[in-house]
Amino acid sequence: MPEKRLAIIDGYSLLFRAFFATRYLSTADGRPTNALFGFTSMLFNLLENKRPDALVVALDAPGKTFRHAAYAEYKGTRRDQADELKVQLPMARELIAALGIPSIEVTGYEADDVVGTISRKAEENGYDTTIVTGDLDTLQLIDECVSVLTMRQGVTDTITYTPSGVLERYGFGPEFVADYKALVGDTSDNIPGVPGIGAKGAAELIQQFGHVEDMLAKFGELPAKFQKKIEGNEEQMKRSKWLATIDTKVPLEYDFRPLIISQEGMQRALDMLESLEMRSLARRAPKILGPYVSHDGITPGNVAVAEVLSEKLEVTTSDLRTYEDAVKFIGGKSFSVYFSTPMRVDLFDESERVALVAIGQQVRRLPELVAHKLVEAMPELVILHDAKQLYRRLTPGIKEPRMDTMLAGYVLQSGRSAYMLRDLITGYLEIQPPESAEELAAALYLLDAPLQARLEKEFQTRVLTEVELPLVPILSKMENTGICANRDVLREFSKQLEVTIEQTARHIYEMAQHEFNIGSPKQLGEVLFDKLCIPGAVKTKTGYATGVEVLSNINEPICQEVLSWRELTKLKGTYTDALERLIGQDGRIHTNYNQTVAATGRLSSQDPNLQNIPIRTELGRGIRKAFYAAPGYKLASFDYSQIELRILAHMSGEPALVEAFRNHEDVHTATAEQMFSVESSQVTREQRGYAKTLNYAVLYGVSEFGLAQQMGSGFSIVEAKDLIKRYFERFASVRGFMDGIVAEARSKGFTTTMMGRRRYFPDIHAAKVMERKAAERQAMNAPIQGTAADMMKLAMIRVGRRLQDARSRMLLTVHDEIVFEIADGEEHLLEPIREEMEQALPLNVPVE
């Protein structure tokens, strides 16, 4: 077996595969990088695992090939490359050139032909060759000295094909791959093949007769079913084989020089990876490429290459006991505070608890109470992680901290599931993972600079400093305040629900003619669709679908009763019973607000979730009756009116919507006027209802099917499609705005709110249509919903500052609503609160 190893990369094939296999990535300024990231990852994996002596990249030359000259329809079905892929191709060439990797392209030939010719020459020169590609056409080149490395899924899940691997996959060897294409064709290359012969039939023919020439020579021996399909298509079959056969005699020269990377080339490559913000690859590069880098004229292989390790923190620690000593240590510089034990509001015995304060890698241990005092005295200097948890234990009214690394991580990538300190350290610092609390404190300090730089580069600083950080003391105060809840009301309501639930269940049993577990989808499906034979069944892998979207569309009493039973049991279990248990000793319920959960920027609530209490039904409103104002206070609620539609009018500039809001008209009636070409006085209640549903459906990018479902029974998908079409004809600016948002998401990988908050869409170029369409729908709504979230947060900050010296207080935020306790005698604050909310983020239409 040859000992010299050559790797040939099919350049554009690999970039194309990487583009669709790698989630969408882009730089801070919007340059797409996912194809280049996947390509470079594959290159690094190849160099690390195969360690080839020589490496060459084969590229497709511009223009037509000899195959096009003979068959004009060749590759005629291929769509144009996405613009987001096109812009990455020159960058790939630049990276290849920087590393000194030779690339070859020959006018009139495809990259496959270049690959085939070099692999033949390599074998003649004693090389063992690995072809790296995303195209299985090259399997025909495999023999004892040539293998093909390709991707099964993504760019890291790979498989290497040898002759036995091809035999195992297809049932025949590499020498028959072109014959296989001659029979089955290839839609991607527009090779016709033989109509009616598929993969199974082709394998059967090849296994029995060999090459297509042999099949034609023994045509009378072919099974009748194949004779019928091939007859009349003989020339097409032969031409298909010719098109599919790789030319291994391209006029080219390749000198098989060992891969040597100059130190200048290495630095250019590192600079390029940094400029493209592919920092994980930049960190891997010295170790992967090191064995190929020349050192002062010495060629690789003659020197030992040390493994490049990231920096290890060398912290110095000592103890501080007093506040004065801590202030002296800080000396007016920024500092981080890290708590080595979990912060819980109900634990106040802090005499033995220790905090860590760090400036760079100098770390000091001190009592927690001293650390609290430092934060209260110097919030503008402190760097924290998850600051809100600490602020709940501090004196109310403290200014926001200089930095909260958890919030910064969220602003930079709002789609992550968590923002643990260790994960952020690994992602943003080039250091070994911290092993001790002292190292974590130092790393927390070091995180500040790269996070600030990244925020600045991505124009996200304003979102952090004007929206998220100032909200920390506001939310912590709201969580500590809580809202009064009446145990007796909740208990009484729970008892009423229990009786109603039992009555509803009995009614369901009577209609079903026997008792069963109503909460079991399997048993419910069997009762409804097997026993009662109710039409409208939807089969699933495990039985029948019994979700609300199915049952609400079936006009049968038992289905409506099941839906009622579900609502009642949810109200009892999730709300009345749970809320009663969560009332504290102060008689108030204290929820927790999450700033880093919703990718849109919205706040969420948990333990308990007070944002999800249903209010549209009488039962849901019954739960709200349990909440009341403390003695000496009244409850007040301010709710933004149609805020997302107002933001849509502002961002799209749609004249009809802008005019309706400016004239304080009912926007749904105004929409109905446009949709149905009638005067406002003639708009029917039904037409206004359709218009309202349509306004919000457009906002959320609802599909024709989804709109038909929302419109109610009897409304077809065709009618929904026509309604959406008519809407966009009447509101052309909305259509243009939505299309522009999706185009921006495709181009940059993210959308932005009016404040500049970004939301990334990694599936915007997904190969699967459903995933791609879902990302497009999310992208349509993200700037609007995100702007509404920013407006609400800015309003809370403004109102919180307005109420700073008042007895009145903010209690809850529920989507577009803020709930207050207004102190007796401070009713004059109602109008200032309204003004602060309406002016939080001015639009070119009134905010009410």
PyMOL commands that set and color helices and strands:
alter all, ss='L'
color gray80, all
select helices_A, chain A and resi 11-21+34-49+66-70+83-86+88-98+111-124+136-141+163-170+174-184+199-209+212-217+219-221+224-230+234-244+263-275+279-292+323-330+368-377+379-381+387-391+405-412+421-428+437-457+461-481+487-512+521-531+548-551+557-581+618-624+643-652+655-662+667-676+680-682+685-699+704-711+717-730+732-748+769-802+827-838
alter helices_A, ss='H'
color red, helices_A
select strands_A, chain A and resi 4-10+54-58+103-104+127-132+146-153+157-161+316-319+335-339+354-359+362-367+382-384+403-404+483-485+539-540+543-544+588-589+592-594+604-606+627-628+633-639+750-752+758-760+809-814+817-823
alter strands_A, ss='S'
color yellow, strands_A
deselect
rebuild
show_as cartoon
